[in-house]
Amino acid sequence: MEKFDVIVLGAGIVGVCTALHLQFKGYNVCLVDKKDPGQGTSYGNAGLIERSSVIPYHFPREFSRLLAYALNRQPDVRFDWTYLLKIAPWLFRFWQQSSQKNLEIATQAMLPLIENSVKEHDFLAAKTGATSFIEPKGWLEIYHTEKAFNEAKKHLLTLQRFHLAYDILDRQKLQERVPFISSAMIGAIHWLDPKTVNDPDGLTAAYANYFIKQGGSFLKLDAFKTKNNDGTWQIEDQGHSVSAPDIVVALGAQSVRFLNRFGYHHIPFAIKRGYHIHYRKVDQNTSLAHSICDPVSGFVLAPMRQGIRLTTGIEFANPEAPAYWTQIKRVEKIAKSIFPLGDPIEARPWLGERPCLSDMRPVIGKAPKHHGLWLNFGHAHHGLTLGPVSGKLLAGMMTGEQPLTSPNLFSLTRFTR
Ligand SMILES: Cc1cc2nc3c(=O)[nH]c(=O)nc-3n(C[C@H](O)[C@H](O)[C@H](O)COP(=O)(O)OP(=O)(O)OC[C@H]3O[C@@H](n4cnc5c(N)ncnc54)[C@H](O)[C@@H]3O)c2cc1C
């Protein structure tokens, strides 16, 4: 039996950053995944380190928007009715938590994490030699109509208290900042605080490689083989046998299924699926200068090392179901009308699973019923953004440091009380 101080389950951006921060504190850490680091949802996101998304993604409350979604033809959200019925209790709680009052609670809870997101990525990138993956370019929210652009500008006034940095670009300035963008675009808001990652999978792998180089262990094991023997956490799999007094669950979308096995039920959790596909440039010169987001259609076009990545909004469908083309096809048409895209690079789209709690905040902290069981999951739309800061927060909690924010806000007991 190989003994460690801590086992971290899941080598996505959240697990890798947690393992690194524990290692910085002198812990002997074993990082476990069934695949190579960064091959889960952390592989394929839009690459935004979203310092400007201070208001969490919430359930729309305007009747006109709900009606439009009910027809199931919108580009930003698609659903299978059968899955929607299955997650109806979660949807109801999500809707409740999206009231103005509750949304403000979630916003305030998340703010210290969001505010530190870029700083903590920069720290890890410098330490691990991964700075070339992160670009200080911000991203642009683009608008097709005067009406939507004016509404977005009006909304900026409500965000003033967050002191975010942005440029408002009219049609001509947008053309200058993003060459080749369609002249039909009315304008954009260029968010300047965020940074972008040009290869999210590469970044997670670079963080993980540094962890291994510094003496951390990475093993390909099935986390579901974990047992608790008299307070010691053990995994026996693939000829390996590892144990530790502490274990961290950072299994992304699989975290709640794992916790069910240890008697933690009624966690209001659902998966929002999302896709990406890459396109070639139409010619050598036609590069996309910045990541651009069409908020109405819910997609992002991001310049990645692999090509121009198109990521979609939300799909509510059985997590076991195969990838569907529907949503990619809906947004591809709009994306091509905004920016010239060449042929798709892959034969089928990549599919990822955003792990979402109904109150729009992750679970970070100790599990209430077991000694040495720690949790770091549920980062929803912002796991890439929050990986380093939530890894640091959890490592600090485990070593009894003064946390950067109240741990109660992220405790599992908010659901299990
Ligand atoms: C289309 C799309 C676009 C997105 N864009 C952004 C963005 O721009 N910015 C942003 O901040 N976030 C974005 N996100 C969200 C972000 O990608 C996720 O929140 C984040 O990747 C979650 O990280 P994680 O480490 O919790 O999960 P994962 O990356 O899924 O890691 C979980 C790990 O657990 C492992 N695992 C599962 N089961 C087992 C098992 N039985 N045994 C061993 N290992 C197991 C998996 O292999 C995986 O490596 C996007 C998501 C999608 C889908």
The ligand as a Gaussian input file, in Angstrom:
#p B3LYP/6-31G(d) Opt

LIG

0 1
 C      -18.815000      24.436000     -24.127000
 C      -18.224000      24.885000     -22.797000
 C      -17.595000      26.126000     -22.713000
 C      -17.068000      26.561000     -21.486000
 N      -16.379000      27.743000     -21.435000
 C      -15.807000      28.136000     -20.265000
 C      -15.013000      29.316000     -20.226000
 O      -14.804000      30.002000     -21.227000
 N      -14.486000      29.695000     -19.029000
 C      -14.685000      28.959000     -17.897000
 O      -14.206000      29.365000     -16.833000
 N      -15.371000      27.789000     -17.931000
 C      -15.934000      27.371000     -19.074000
 N      -16.653000      26.199000     -19.118000
 C      -16.833000      25.422000     -17.880000
 C      -15.586000      24.665000     -17.500000
 O      -15.047000      23.989000     -18.615000
 C      -15.913000      23.652000     -16.362000
 O      -16.551000      24.328000     -15.309000
 C      -14.634000      23.013000     -15.851000
 O      -13.927000      22.383000     -16.885000
 C      -14.948000      22.006000     -14.762000
 O      -13.695000      21.517000     -14.316000
 P      -13.618000      20.277000     -13.353000
 O      -12.186000      20.051000     -13.047000
 O      -14.564000      20.476000     -12.218000
 O      -14.236000      19.076000     -14.213000
 P      -13.556000      18.161000     -15.385000
 O      -12.649000      18.933000     -16.225000
 O      -14.693000      17.462000     -16.036000
 O      -12.681000      17.165000     -14.522000
 C      -13.244000      16.068000     -13.821000
 C      -12.296000      14.901000     -13.986000
 O      -12.828000      13.766000     -13.271000
 C      -12.468000      12.606000     -14.002000
 N      -13.325000      11.489000     -13.628000
 C      -14.667000      11.367000     -13.786000
 N      -15.056000      10.153000     -13.344000
 C      -13.948000       9.501000     -12.900000
 C      -13.710000       8.226000     -12.329000
 N      -14.690000       7.346000     -12.138000
 N      -12.456000       7.927000     -11.983000
 C      -11.423000       8.775000     -12.176000
 N      -11.598000       9.992000     -12.727000
 C      -12.836000      10.341000     -13.077000
 C      -12.667000      13.025000     -15.466000
 O      -11.919000      12.183000     -16.328000
 C      -12.159000      14.464000     -15.444000
 O      -10.807000      14.578000     -15.831000
 C      -17.196000      25.740000     -20.323000
 C      -17.813000      24.489000     -20.431000
 C      -18.321000      24.061000     -21.656000
 C      -18.968000      22.706000     -21.744000

